[in-house]
Amino acid sequence: HIIAGQATDLAGPNIEVEAFVPDVRPAYERAGMVLAPLVASAGTNIKVLEAMAMERVVVGTPAGFNGLPLHPGIDCLLAHTGPEMAAAIRGGAQRTMELAARATAETFDWTVMGRLQQELYSDLSST
């Protein structure tokens, strides 16, 4: 099951694509692991933290982990290439890494992040 942006061409057998979900928690609960295969990123990837808070191992690229002080091999899996990402997926998630992911997510001040996000929305709406 894949949750991806609009206009993604990922059709194939046993693949379901959703462009938008109102609440990602059920998807994270069903996930064995979460992928962040971004090639570019302009800021902190909140969805990575959300997945980690749900005790999910995230396999991502450097851009997927942009702005996050993570510890590859401990609380996430870092992949620089497609073959590295495929190998990480085949390796599966380990319970110790899931718990480390949750512990890392708990170190972030979500209140501050929410305030900064609100300030950004306020700035955008005033222009």
C-alpha positions as CSV (number, residue, x, y, z in Angstrom):
1,H,0.0,0.0,0.0
2,I,1.5,3.4,-1.0
3,I,0.4,6.9,0.0
4,A,1.9,9.2,-2.5
5,G,1.3,12.6,-4.1
6,Q,-1.0,13.2,-7.0
7,A,0.1,12.1,-10.5
8,T,2.2,9.3,-9.4
9,D,2.5,6.4,-11.8
10,L,3.0,3.4,-9.5
11,A,0.3,1.1,-10.8
12,G,1.1,-2.5,-10.6
13,P,0.0,-5.8,-9.1
14,N,-0.7,-5.7,-5.3
15,I,-0.1,-1.9,-5.2
16,E,-2.7,0.5,-4.0
17,V,-2.0,4.2,-4.3
18,E,-3.7,6.9,-2.2
19,A,-3.0,10.6,-3.0
20,F,-4.4,12.0,0.3
21,V,-5.5,10.5,3.6
22,P,-7.0,12.6,6.4
23,D,-5.3,10.6,9.2
24,V,-2.0,8.8,8.5
25,R,-2.0,6.9,11.8
26,P,-4.0,3.8,10.5
27,A,-1.6,3.6,7.5
28,Y,1.5,3.7,9.8
29,E,-0.1,1.0,12.1
30,R,-0.5,-1.3,9.0
31,A,3.0,-0.5,7.7
32,G,6.0,-2.9,8.3
33,M,8.2,0.1,7.5
34,V,7.9,3.5,6.0
35,L,9.9,4.9,3.0
36,A,11.1,8.4,2.4
37,P,12.9,8.1,-1.0
38,L,13.1,11.8,-1.7
39,V,15.7,13.2,-4.1
40,A,15.2,16.8,-2.9
41,S,13.8,18.4,0.2
42,A,13.4,22.0,1.4
43,G,12.8,21.4,5.1
44,T,12.3,19.0,8.0
45,N,10.3,16.0,6.9
46,I,7.6,15.8,9.6
47,K,6.1,12.6,8.2
48,V,9.4,10.9,9.0
49,L,9.0,11.9,12.6
50,E,5.3,10.9,12.6
51,A,6.2,7.4,11.4
52,M,9.0,7.2,14.0
53,A,6.6,8.2,16.7
54,M,4.4,5.3,15.7
55,E,7.4,3.0,16.2
56,R,8.0,2.5,12.5
57,V,11.4,2.1,11.0
58,V,11.9,4.6,8.2
59,V,14.1,3.9,5.2
60,G,15.1,7.1,3.6
61,T,17.6,9.0,1.5
62,P,19.6,11.9,2.8
63,A,17.0,14.3,1.4
64,G,14.3,12.2,3.1
65,F,15.9,12.8,6.4
66,N,16.8,16.5,5.8
67,G,16.8,18.6,9.0
68,L,16.5,15.6,11.3
69,P,19.3,14.5,13.6
70,L,18.8,10.8,13.1
71,H,21.2,7.9,13.7
72,P,21.3,5.6,10.7
73,G,21.5,2.0,11.7
74,I,20.1,2.8,15.1
75,D,16.8,4.6,14.6
76,C,16.4,4.6,10.8
77,L,17.9,3.1,7.7
78,L,19.8,5.4,5.3
79,A,19.9,4.5,1.6
80,H,21.9,6.5,-1.0
81,T,20.9,4.4,-4.0
82,G,18.0,2.3,-5.2
83,P,19.8,-1.0,-4.6
84,E,20.6,0.1,-1.0
85,M,16.9,1.0,-0.4
86,A,15.8,-2.4,-1.8
87,A,18.3,-4.2,0.4
88,A,17.1,-2.2,3.5
89,I,13.4,-3.1,2.7
90,R,14.3,-6.8,2.2
91,G,16.1,-6.7,5.5
92,G,12.9,-5.7,7.3
93,A,12.4,-3.8,10.5
94,Q,13.8,-4.9,13.8
95,R,12.0,-4.3,17.1
96,T,15.0,-2.6,18.7
97,M,15.2,-0.1,15.8
98,E,11.4,0.6,16.1
99,L,11.8,1.4,19.8
100,A,14.8,3.6,19.0
101,A,12.8,5.4,16.3
102,R,10.1,6.1,18.9
103,A,12.7,7.3,21.5
104,T,14.2,9.7,18.9
105,A,10.8,11.1,18.0
106,E,10.1,11.7,21.7
107,T,13.2,14.0,21.9
108,F,11.6,16.5,19.5
109,D,9.7,19.4,20.9
110,W,6.4,19.0,19.0
111,T,5.0,22.2,20.6
112,V,7.8,24.3,19.1
113,M,7.4,22.6,15.8
114,G,3.6,23.3,15.8
115,R,4.2,27.0,16.7
116,L,6.7,27.4,13.9
117,Q,4.3,25.8,11.5
118,Q,1.5,28.1,12.7
119,E,3.7,31.1,12.1
120,L,4.5,30.0,8.6
121,Y,0.8,29.6,7.8
122,S,0.0,33.0,9.3
123,D,2.8,34.6,7.2
124,L,1.5,32.9,4.1
125,S,-2.1,34.0,4.7
126,S,-1.1,37.6,5.2
127,T,0.6,37.9,1.8
